[in-house]
Amino acid sequence: MEDICERLLGRHGVDYLEVRFHRREFFQLRASGGEFEGKVSGVFEGYGVRVLVDGAWGFSATSSDLEAAVERAVKMARACSRAKKEKAELGEARLATGEFTTPLRDDPRDHSVDEKVEMVLRTERAMREEGVAAATVLYREYVDKKHIWTSDGANVRITTVKPSAIFMAYAREGDRVISHYRGHGVTGGWDALFTIPMEERGRAVAREAMELLHAPLPEGGKSVVVLHPDVVGLLAHEAVGHNVEADMVLSGSFTTGKIGQKVASELITMVDSGDEETAAGTIFVDDEGVIAGKTVVIEKGVLKSYLLDRERAAIFGTESTGNARAFEFTCVPLIRMRNTYIEPGDWRKEEIIEDTKDGYFLEGGLNGQADSNGEFMFGIAIMRKIEKGEIVGLCRGTTMTGNAFEVLKNVDAVSREFQFAMGFGHCGKWQPAKVDGGGPYLRTTALIGGR
């Protein structure tokens, strides 16, 4: 591919040429109601091409004719440049060369389709044995191979393997129905995904659904809360992370103009990283060929950095953070998070609980909403009442609301224990992206929905 790119660069004389070859293998199995409901699989590949001409971008994609795609992108850029008043430029970046590959001790591709079908059927059956009315199990794999070449020096080949599993349980008694789900996803092999066996994970979800069926709603109102790492990850990603993506910052967000200012408790250090071993958002290199290292967003409560691609890095007069990502070859790279988390502290989880006189332990962050001011509302699957330093009872899940930055300012305890807990899903920002998030256990205050 390199020779073709060099020749096309010489022919068209553009300021910048970026060619991204992407091959994806996708595989999904689903079991429900004691039946195998089917397999979805596919392989697709093609080229995504971007050029910069006189400060204007052009993009085109093709599954076959790279030369024609470059010509289309050049025509688009030249047409746009005539009307563009603010010219795009590229900031500095640590460009990657060589090969980056997910370490695999137990490659999912080495396991047969029959074995995987039996696995999801066995897990779904085990969940129903716990007493739920119905259960669904999904197993997915992404295998992505990319070759990214840029005219200013990136030339890298990347292979990532991302398996995941999702468990859904439905408990019923009379007219009362509870739906409950959990999932797990990684970058790696089966050894990384199934640190806890799939059947055991499924049974735990089913048991939780049965317990929630008879649980009361919590008392509503402002409360002390201890957050599980999956809720911490949701807070860091949805309510804080999107507010520090530079395209959002430029359009106006809570963090606009706040670099160097205190936005959280000094106990909070928040990071977005592209290379975190088995975390599901690990990408090694972004889709502009930039090394996807570790970006400290908040350090001891102080806002230190935004998340940047090369164009916004030039606007802010700094270096790209390696956050340009495209889900498929037909997609333009956008500023996206990777693995977003809060770093651990000095407390132990048990010490935080024992030190809490009255409050709730919140676990199982669900989908929610957050805006550019940091205001959020998240669903919470499981709530447990804390009284006099002990967990005394289960409450049905409800909602947690507040302003993310106020919630983080009120943090007064951060645990040593740490966990990534969001790797089974996708982030949606005009196109999907595999991400992960998590952190330690945190104690703070928030508004709880209830009776």
N, C-alpha and C positions, 0 to 999 in steps of 0.2 A: 504494500500500500504506500510505503514511503516514496518510492520512485514516482508513482502516479501523482501523489500530492505535490512533490517538487516540480513536476512538469506543469501541472495545472496552475501552481503559484506563479511560475515564470510566464505562462501564457496570459493570465488575466491581470497581473500586476496589482493585486489588491493590497491593502495595508496589513491585513491579517486574514489568515485562512485556518479554519479549524475543521477537521474531519474526524468523525466519531463512528466507528463501526461497532455495531451491537448485535450480538446473537443471544437470544433468550430461549431457554427450555423451561416450560411451565407444566406443572403436574398437580392435579387436585383429586382427592377422593372424598366421598361423602357417604356416611351411613346414618340411617334414621329409622325408627320404628322396626328394628330388627332386620331391615333390608339394606342391601348395598344399592345406593341410589345412583351410582354412576361415577365415571371417570371423565375428567376434563384435562386434556393435555395438548400441547402444541409446541412448535418450534418456529420462530420467525427471526429474520435478520435483515439488516440493511444499514444504510449510512445516513447520518444526520450531518449536514454541512452548514457552517456559519462563516460569513465573510464580513469584514469591516472595510467600507469604502467611504472615504471622506467623511468620517464620523457617523455613518449610518450602517445599521445591521441589515444583512440579508440572510434568510434561512431557507433551506430546502431539504427534503428527505427523499430517499429512493431505496428500493429493494434490489436494484440491479445496476443502473447506469450512473456511476459516480460522476463522470464528466458532465453529463446533462444536468445533474443536481447542482454542481458548482456553477455552471452557466446560469441557471435559474436564480441561485442565490446572489450572484454578482449583479444581474439585471435588477433584482429587487432592491439591493443596497444602493445602486446608482440612482434608481428612481426616487428612493426615499431621501437620499442625500440632498437633492435639489430643494426639498421643502423643509428639511430639518434645520432648526435654528440652533439647538443645543447639540453639539457634536459629541458623540461617545468616544471615550478613550479607554485604554487598558492600563490598569494599575500593575504594580510589581507583583510578582508571585514566585513561589518556589515550585518550579515546573518539574514534573516527574519524568524519569526515563527508566526503562527496564520492565521487569515483570513483578506483579503483585498477585498472590494467590491465597485463597482461604486455606489454612492448614486443616487437613482432614485425616483423622484416624479411622473413621467409620463413615465412608462416603455413602450418602443416601442412595446414590445411583447403583450401588453394589447390591441393593436389596430388591428382590423381584416385585413385580406388581402384585402377584398372588400373596406374597408375604404382607405387603402393605394393606391389601384389602382385608385379609384376615385380622390384621392389627386393629383397624378401625371398627370392624364388626365386633370383635371381642371386647373392645373398649365400650362401645355403645351398649352391648348386652350387659356388661358389668355395671354400667350406670343405672340401667333399669332394675337391676337386682337390688339396688339400694332403695327402691320404692318409688322412684319418680314415675310420673305418668308417661313421659316421653323424653327421649334424649336424641341429640344429634352430635356427630363427631366429624370434624373436617381435618384432613391432612393436606398440606401444601408444600410444594418445593419450587423455588426459583433457582436456576443456574444461569448466571449472566457472564458472558465473555465480551470484553470490550477492547478495542484498539483505538487509542486516542492520539492524534497527531496534530500539532499546531505549528504554524510557520515560525514561531519565535522560540521553539526548542523542546516542547513536550513530545515525547514518543514513548508510549507506555501501553502495556498489555495487562489487563486486569481480569481475574476470574473470582467470582464470589458465589457461594452456595448458601442458600437461606431456606431451611425447612421450618415449618411451623405447624402447630396443632391448635384447634379450637374445640371447646367442649360446651355444649348447651344443654341445660336440664330444665324440665317443666314439671313442677310439683302441683298437685291438685287435691283439694278436699272440698267437696260440695261445689259451691260457686266461687270459692277462692282459688286463684291460680297464681303461682309464682314462677317467673322465668329468671334464670340465673346462668351466667356464662363466665368462663375464664379461658385464657389462652396462653400459649408460650411459643416464642420464636427466637431463633438465633442466626448468627452467621457461623456456619460450621457443619459438623456431621451429626450423626445420630447420637454419638457419645455426648455431644454438647446439648442436644435437644432433650434427650431422655435421661438426664441426671436423676430424675424421678420417672419411673416407668409410666408409659402412656395410660395403661389401665388404672394405675394408682391415682394419677391426676384426675382421670374421669370420675372415679368413685368419689374422690374428695369433693368435686363440684356437685355431684348428685346429693351427697350427704348435706352439704351446705344448703342446697335448695329445699330439702326436706325440713331442715331446722328453721329456715326463714319462713316457711309456710305458717308456722304458729307464733312467730315473733311479733311483738307489738311495735308500733311506731315510736320513735324517740320523742322526747319533749322538744319542741321547737324553740329557737331563740339563739342568741349569741352564747357560745360555749367554748371552753377549753377543749382542744382536740389534739389527739396524737395521731399523726398521719402515717399510714403504711407506705413503703417505698413506691407502690404502684400509684398511690394518690399524689405523692411527691413528684413522681415523673410526669403525671398528667398536668399538675400545676406548673412545673418547670417548662414543659413543652407548649401547652396551649395558651396559658395566660401570660407567661414571661417570654418564652422563646420567639413566638411570632412577633412580639413587640420589639425585638432586637434584630430582626431580619431587615437588612439595610433598605430594601425597596419599600417596606412598610414604614421604616423610620423616615424616609424622604417624603412619604405621603402624609406623615403626621401621626406619631404614636406617643404613648406615655414617655418613652425613653428618648425622644428627639431632643437633642441638645443637652443631655444629662450625663455625658461621659465625664467621669471624675467626681460625680455626685453620689451621695449615699442613697441607695434605693431599697436596702434590706438590712436586716440585723447583721452585725459584724460576725455572727456565727455562720453566715451564708456565703459560700463560694460556689458559683454555678458555672458549669463547663458545657461546651458543645464540642464533641470529639468525633473524628472520622475513623479512628482506629482504636477500638476497645475490645480486642480479642473476639469473644463470641457474641457480643452485643449485636442485635439485628440491624442496627443502622450503620454498621461498619462498611466503609466503601474504599478505604486506602487512598484513593485518588479521586478527585471530583471530575465532572464532565467537561471542564476546561483544561484538564491535564495538570491540575494543581494538587500538590500533596495535601491530603486531608488530615492535618494534624489536630492538635488540641488547642482550642480557643477558650480562654478564661473570660467569661462574659461578665460575671460579678465576682469580685474578690473581696472577701471580708466585708461584704455589704456595699461596696463601691462599684458602680458600673464602669467596666474597663474597656469593653469592646462591643461592636456590633458584629453581625454575621454578614460576610461580604463575598460577592463574586468579583471578577476583575474590573468590570465597568464601575461598580460602586466603590471599589477600593480607590480608583482614580479620583472619584468625586470627593472622598474623605481624605485623600492624600496619604494613604497607607497601603498595606499589602493585603492581597486577597487572603481570606481565611479558609478557602477551599470548600465553599458551601454552594457551588453551582451544580445542580443536579437535574438530570432529565430521566424520566421513568422509562421511556422507550426511544428508539432512534427517530421516531416521528415527532418527538417533543423538543422544544427549545429549553436549554438549561435555565432553571430558575434558582433563586436563593432559597435553599431548603435546609432544615436542621438534619442532623445525623443521629448521634447519641447524646441526648441532653439530660444532664443530671446535676444534682447537688452533692457536693463532696461530703464524706462522713466527718463526724465530730468526735467528742470524747466520752459521751455518755454510753451506757448500755441500754438496750431496749427495756430490760426489766427495771432498771433504775428510773427511767422516765415514767413508767407506769406507777411504780411505788411512790414517786414524788408527786403524782397527780392526785389531788384530793377529790376532785369532782369534774367529770368531763366524759368524752367519748373517744373510743379508738375506732378510726375510720379505715376501711380496707375495701379494695375492689373499685377503683376509679372507673367510671363509665363515661360514655361520650357526653359532651357538654358544650357550652358556649363561652367564648371569651371575646372581648372587644379590644380596640386599640388603646383604651385607657387602663387596661388590666383588670376590668370588671369581669367576673366569671360566674358561671353556675355549672356545677358538675353533679352528675348522678353518682351516688355512692351505694355499692351493692350490700355491704355489711357494716353495721355499727354495733359496737359493744360498749355498754355502760361501764364507766370507771367510777368507783366510790372508795375513798380512803385508801388509795393506792392499790386497789385490786379490781380486776375485771369481774363484774358480778352478773352480767346478763347480756343476752343477744337482743338487738333491735333490728327491725326490718330496715333495709336500705332506703335512703331518701336523697336529699340534695345538700350540697355545701355551696354557699355563695359568699362573695366578698370581693375585695380588690386584692389582686395577687401581691402587689408590692406592700400593701398594709399587712397582709397575712405574713409575708416574709419578714417585715420589720418586727412583728410580734413574736418571732421564734425565740424561745429561750432555752431549748434543749435539742441537741442533734446527736444521734446515736453513732456508735462505731460500726454497727452492722450496715451493710450496703447491699443493694440488689437492683439489677435491671429488670423491668417488669412490663414493658410495653411492646415487646418485639413481635407479637402475633398479628398486628394490624398494619394499617397504612395511615399516613398523614395525607390529607387532601388539601391542596392549594392549586387549583386549576388542573393539576395532574397528580396522581398518587405518588407516594414515596415510602419506601421501607425505612422506618425510623425506630429508635428505641429511647427509653427514658427511665429514670428511676432515681435512687438516692438512698439516704438513710431514713430512720424514723425521726420525725420532727414533732415538737410540741409547739402549738401556737393557739390562736383564737380565730373562730370563723362563725358565720351564721348558719345554723342547721335548720332545715325544714322538718316539720313534725306535726304532731297533733296539738 
